[in-house]
Amino acid sequence: MEKDFEKKAKRAESDKVAIIKRLNILTGQIEGVKKMVNAGAYCDDVLVQLSSIFKSVKSLSNFVIERHIETCVAENLKKGKLEVLKELNNMYKRFQ
């Protein structure tokens, strides 16, 4: 089924920078956990770090969703492309 709305994000440069910065932080967190596991860190300590990573991913996801609604969804609705509402509903179910 072909979508009849624009599927390319038009992110502000500041948003791109913020997303990449946060992804780099996440990469560092994951590398740190890998080192902890290799060093035999206590399970609870590993789980605390994994919880932190989970919260960071959720926060970043929320940031991207927020920007998506403010830009992509709003733009497609202005153009009368109501199919974007189905996408938004599916996204909500995935990230709630």
N, C-alpha and C positions, 0 to 999 in steps of 0.2 A: 504494500500500500504506500503510494507516494504521498508525502506530506506537501501541503500547499502553502506552507509558510517558511519563512527564512530560517535556515538552520546554522547560520554562521554567526558567532558571537562578535559583537563590536564593543570589545572591552576598552575602557579608558586605560591609558598607559599606567596611571597610578594604581588601578586595580590589578593589572598584570604584574606590576612590581610587587604589590602586596601579596598576591597569590604565590608567586615564585619564592618570595622571602619565607612565607609560611611553609611551603613545601620543602625548602632547604632545611628549615628547622626540624620538620618531621623526619627528614632523611637522617639528620644528625641524631635525633632521638632513637630511631630504629637501629642505627649503627651502634649506639651506646648500649642498647639492650642486647644486641648480638654479642658485644664484648662481655657484658655481664654474664650471659649464658655460657660463653666459652670459658670464663674465669670461674665458673661454678658458683655464681651468686645465689643467695638464698631465694627460694621461690617467691616469698612475700615481697622481697625487694624488686624482683623482676615484674611481678604483677602490679606493683605501684607504678612502675615506669610504663607498663602497657596501658594502665588506666589513664595516665597522663597523655599518652599518644592518642588513645581513643577520644579523649576530650578535645584534643587539638584538631583531630580529623573532623569531629562533629562541628566544632567552631568554624573551621575553614569551609565545610560544606554549607553551613548556614550563611556564611558570607557570600559564597558563590550563588546560592539560591536567591538571597536578597537582591543581589545585583541583577540576576537573571530576570526576576519579576520586574524590577525597576526599568530595565532596558529592553531585553528581547521580548518578553511577554507584552509589556505596554506598547511597544512598537507594532507588534503583530495585531494586537487588539485595535489599535488606531487604524490599521489597514483593513479591518473587518475579518481578519483571519481567526475565526473562532475555534479552529481545531487546536490552537495553542492551549486552550483551556483543558482539553483532554490530557495533553502533555503535562500541564501543571498539576492536574489531579493525580496522575500517575507518579509524578515526582514527589508530591506530598506523601503519598502512601509509602514510597520507598524510603523517605528520610524522616518520617515522624518518630 
